[in-house]
Amino acid sequence: MLKQLQLISWLMLGIILSPSVFAQTTNGVTFSSTDRVLVLAPHPDDEVLGAGGIIQQAVAQKIPVKVAFLTYGDSNQWSFLIYRKHPVVFPAAVENMGIVRHDEAINAAKVLGLRPQDLIFLGYPDFGTLNIWYYHWNQRPAYRSIMTRVVAVPYKSALRMGAPYKGEEILRDIRSILREFKPTKIFVSHPADHNGDHLAFYLYLKVALWDEGMDQEVQLYPYLIHYLTWPKPKGFHPEKILLPPAILEDTETWKQFHLNASQLLIKKQALEAHKTQYFSSPRYLLSFVKFNELFGDIPPVKLHLHENVSVISGQRKLMTSTMELPEELNQQERTAFIGVDWKSLRWDPQNIVVTIGLSKPLAQDVEASIYFFGYSKQTAFSQMPKLNVRLGVLSYSVYDQNKRLEQSVVQINRSPNNVTITVPLKLLGYPQKILTSARTSLANFPLDTASWVVLELEQ
């Protein structure tokens, strides 16, 4: 009772002090009696961080809720080191930690008002699903997990034990959930999230919705967890409002759900039920126990023939003198850091033309990668080309998944801070939509990422 009174006083203070402009310019998330809510969590604990209040509200209104976990979270070695007091490195031990996190998710669900049968565990590799998105489709071999060393879902409690670690298998599972549960609202990780599994879940979902013809029927609510130095302030501040990162604030339509004192308290208790994660990083996790939960999506870019679309979302991001760099970067990575974002997009009759901006010229050991994944209703997505253009200081290479192509298949024009790539639509399988992104990396360590966007080619 004392905790609830404390929370109420904090909330009242938050209502007075929180920025009213943001509250007035965003829409609230509400439910009707016909809604069906699907929460997609990359790892156990993300369902609470991103949508713990949403789940409670849906349960209170007796709205059907399902939570699907992409991974068992079995490769979070730092949290396991804290929890077990020694490193967890052997494959069988890593798999066992996945079972621990599975059980924690069930305990957290009970706190939120859900039953074990409301949870679905897919069991794909923690820290590996984005790699599968890039390189493991169709004829390519299944991905081998770095930690468990397996190439297929090993968990008996998973939706499909034995499912190969392939992109089409992940799509198959998501599509089956969509068909069977028929959600009206989906809460999923955000396309600008810097965590690979978070980013991947959004991308797989988009393709699954297109395949099922549900993209116009379902309301999508992406939640952001990992992004530069966001969120602020860190720690337990339930009286504060969660604001979007300044870089993304003006480029998306943000929606929010306000939590009451009881929902805040239960959200905190649900996080504490994820013991392995809460013990290792309580300050970070509690940063999401705030006055509101926040949802925003990057709208598709509709391209018409010969139309040049300027993209200014990265203007502030590419000014490194004012940009806050991720806290986890070491000094070498901070020095080498090169920001990347979109500048312009154009559709010619035979080509897609993309210009990216760099915060400074590429340096030795720093690589920029630009991705183009075509989508067509006429061809299975697993069989569509998945192009990756890799730029070094002086040279570049082109790949379809891991297959190297001739340089000449694309055209590159570059200045110190801009790169323009011209890609023939034939090379992408004559798509109706294109999923595209760019990132910079230092010796395979990711530095910065431009949000994945959907390009819709409109006649």
N, C-alpha and C positions, 0 to 999 in steps of 0.2 A: 504493500500500500504506500509506503514511504517512497519507493522508487517511482511509482506512478505519479505521485504528487510532485516529485522532483521533475519528472518529464513534462508534466503539464505546465509547470512554471517556466521550464526551458522553452517549451513550445510557444507560450504566450510572449516571451521575450523575443523569440525568433520571428513571430508575426509582426512585431513592432519594428525589428531591426532589419529584416530581410529585404532585399531589393524589390520594390513593388513593381518596377517597370517590367522585370522579367515575368513576374506572376501575371501581369496584365496582357503580355504579348504571347503567351503560350496557352495551349488548350489543355484541359484536364482530361484524364482517362476515366471513362465511366463505363459501366456494364448494363446491359439489358437482360431480361430473363431468357432470351434466346441465345445468348452468347455461349461459346465453348472456348475455353482458354488453354492454349498450349504454350508452355515455357520451355525453351530450348537452352540448356546449360552446357557449355563446353566441358566443365569440370564440376564435381560436387563442391558446393559452396557458392557457385555463380548464380544459382537460382535464388539464393537468399540475398546476395549482394545486389543483384539487378532488379529483382521482382519480389522480394519477400513481403512487402506491403500489398502488392497486387494479388499475390496468392491468397493472403488472408482475406482481402476484400471479396474476391471471387468465392471463396469458401463460405464467407458470411452470407453472401447472397444466394447460396446454394447453386452456384454455376459450376458445371463440370470442368475439372482441371486435370491436365496431365503434364508431367514434367519429364522431359527426355534428356538424358545425359550422353553427350558424344563420347566421352572417355571416362575411365574410372579414376583419372587423376593419379596414376600410379608412378609418375616420373618426377614428382616434386621432391627432389632429394633434400633440399634445405629444410623443409618442414618435417620430413621423416627423420633427419638427423637430430632435430630438436626433440621430436616425439619419442624416438627409440633410444636416444642418447648415443647412437653410433650410426655410421653410414649404412644405407641400404643399397647394396650394389649387385648382389647375386640375383639372377633373373627370377628364381622362385620367390625370393624375399620381396622383390619389387611387385610381383603379381599379388602376393599376400597383402601388401600395402594398398593395392587397388581394392581388395575386399574390405579392408578397414575403412576406406573412404566410401565404399558402397554402403556399409552399415551406418556410417555417420550421416549419409544423405537420408537414409530411412529415419534415423532419429530426428534429424532437423525437420523432415517432412511432418512428423507427428506433432512437433511444436507448432508448425504452421497450420495444422488442421487437416493434413492429407494422410491417406492410408498408403501402405507399401504398394498396393496394386495400382496406385495412381502414378507410380514412377516407372520409367522405361530406361534401361541401361543398354546402350549400343555397344560399348566395349572397344572402340577403336583406339589407336595408340596415342597416349598422352604425349604431347610435343611432336606428333608426327602427322597429324591430319592435313596440315598445310602442305607438307612435303608430298603427301598423296595427291592433293589437289594439283600441284605443279607437275608431277612426274609419273604417276602410277594409274594409268587408264588403259583400257582396251588390251592390247598385246603386251604391254609392259608388265614385268613381274610385280608381285605384291610387295609392298613396303615391309621391311624388317624393322621392328621396334628396336631403338637404341638400347633400352634398358631391359625389356623382357626377352629380347632376341627372338620373338615369335613373328609369324607372318599372317596370323589369323586371330580372330577374337578368342581368347583363352578362357573366358569366364562362363561358368555354368548358368549364372543368373542373368546373362546378357540376352537380348532379344533373339540373336542368332549366333550361338556359339559355333565357331568354325568359319564364320564369314571372312573371306580373304581381305587383307588390308589393301583394297582397291577403291578408286573413286566411284565406280559404278555400284559397288556394294553399299557404300554409304548412302548414295542416292536412292538405292532400292529400299533401304530401311526407312529413310525419311518419307519417301513417297507412300510407303505402306502405312505409316503413322497418320499422314494427311488423309489418306483414303478412309481409314477405319475410324479415326476420331472426328474428322470433319470440323476442324477448329474455325472459329470466326475471328479470333484475335490471337496473334502469335507474338510472344516476347522472346527475342533472340539477341545474341551478342552483335555488336556494332561493326560495320564494314571499315571503320577507321581504327579499330582496336589494334594495338601493337602486339598482342599475343597471337601467335599463329593459329592455335586451336579456336580462339574466339573469332578471328577473321574467317577461318575456313567454314565454321558452322553457318555463318551468314551466307557464304557463297553457295554451299551445297543446298541450303534452303531455297535460295532464289531459283536455282535450276530446277529443283524438285517442284516448286510452285508452277513454273512455266510448263514443265512436263505434264503436270496434272491439270493444267488450265485453271488454276485457282488464284493466280496472281492478282486478278481484279476483284475477287470475292473476299479475300482475307485481309484484315487490317494488320499491318506489320509495325511492331514497336521495338526497335533495336535499343539495347542498353549498353552504355560504354563502361568499361572497367579499367583497362590499361591504356593510358595515353599520356606521354611525356611526363610532366610533373603533376598532373591532375590525379585525383581531386584535391581541392583545398577547402578548409584546412584539414590536415591529417589528424587522426585521433577521433575520440568520441565527442562530437559536437551536435547533439540531436536538435539543438535550437537553430542551427544554421540551415540555409537552403543550399541544395546542390545545384550549382550553376554549370552550364556547359563550358568546355574549354573555349577561350576567347577566339581561337583560330576557327572553330567550327560554329560559333554562335550565330553568325549571320548567314551561313550557307545552308542551314537546315531548318525545318519546322519542328521545334521542340515541343514535346508534350510532357506533362508531369502528373504524378499522383501524390496527393498530400496524405501523410500518415498521421493518425491520431496517436495519443500517448500510449494507449494499449498496444497498437500495432508496432510502434517503435520498440517497446519493451520486448515484445514477442520476437521481432526481427533480430534483436540483439541476442536473445536466448537461442534462436535458431542458428545463428552464427557460432555461438559457443558450442553447439552440438557438433559442429565440424571441428573436433578437437585438434586433429593434426595441424590444421591450418591456423586455428585461433591461437594455439600455443606459440607458433613460430612468428606470426605477424599480426598481433591484435590491433596495433595502432593503424595499420593500413586497412584492415577489414572494417574496423569501426568507423573509418572515414565515410562509409556508405550508409551508416545509420544516421540519417539526417531527416530533416523536416519533410523531404519529398524524394520520390524516385523519378528519374529523368529518362526520356525516350526521344530519340531523334533519328531520322533516316535521311540518307543522301538521295535526292530524287534522281530519276534517270534523266540523261541528257538526250533530248529528242533532236536528231540531226536531219536536216533536209539537204537535198543535193546542192552543192556549191555554197552552202551556208557556213560561214566561219563563226564558231562560237567561242568567245573569249571567256576564260575561266579565271576569276580573280580571287578565288578562295584562299590561295596560298600566298597572297601578297604580304601579309604580316609574317607568315611562317618563314618565308625565305629571307627575312631580314635577321640574320643570325646575331647581330649586335643586340637585338631586343628579345631574342628567342631563348626561352629557358630549356636547357637540355635535360634529357632523362637523368635521374639521380644515379642510376646504376652504372653509367658510363665511367670508365677509368680515364686518366689524364690523356693517354694516347688516343683513345676513342673520341674524347672531347675535341682534341686538336684536329683529328681527321674528319670530324663530323661535317657532313654535307647534307643540307636539307633538300628535299625534292617535292615538287607539287606541279599541278596542272597549269598550263598557260593558255592553250587553245586547242580546238578540235575542228576538223573539217572532213566532210564526206564528198569526195569526187566520184564520178561515175564508176571508176574501177578501183579506187583506193580509199583507205581511211588514213588521215593525216593528223598526227598528234604531236604537239609541242609541249615538252616539259621544261620547267625552270629549275635550276640548281642554285643554291645559295652562294656557291663559289665553284671555281673550276675543279674538275676531277683531279685527284692527286694520286700518286703511286700507291698501289694496293687498295684503292677505293674503286668500287665498281658500281655502276648504275644498271639496273635491270628493268625493262619495260615489258609488260605482259599483255597479250591479246588472246582472249579465248572467245571463239565464235560460238553462237547458238543458233540452231535452225530447227524448226519443227519437223523438217523432212529427214533429219539425220540424228541418230542417237548421240547424245552429248559425249559419250565415251569415245566416239569415233571422230568427233570434230577436232580440227587442229588446235593445238595449245602452244602458242608462240611465245618465245622468250628472247628478247634482244638484249644482249649483254654488252655494255660499253665500258671500255677501259680508257686510259689517258689518251692513247693514240689509235687504238684499234677497236673493233667490235666483232661479235659473233652472233649467229642466229640459230636457235634450237626450236624443235617441235618436241615437247617433253625433253627427253635426253638425247634425241637424235639431232646431230648437227647438220644444218643446211648450208647451202652456198650463201656467201655474203650478199651476193647480188640480188637475192630474192626480195630484199627491202632496200630502201634508200635512206641514207642518214645525212642530215645537214646539221652542223653544230657550230656554235660560237662558245666562248668561255662559260657562259651561264645559261645557255639554251640549247636544247637538242630537239630537232624535228625528225620524226620517223614516218616514212610513207610505206604503208603495208598494202599490197594488193588484196582485194576482197576474195579473189580466187584462192589465195594462199590460206585464207581463213575459212574456206568452205562456203563462200557466199552466204554469210549469216544474216539473220534479221536483227539480231542483237549481238553486241560485243561487250564482254566483261574485260575491263582493262585497269591496270595499276602500274605503279613504278615504285622502286625502292633503291636505296643506296646501302652498301655494305662494305665493311673493312675485313678483308680476308675471311669472308663468309659470315662475319658477325653483323647482324642487321643494325643500321644506323637510323635511317628514317624511311618512312613509307608514305606515299600519296594514296589517299583513300581509294579503294576499288569503286569504280563507277560503272553504270550500265549505259551503253550507247544504244539508242534505238534508231534504226535507219528507217525513216518514214518517206514513202514515195510522195 
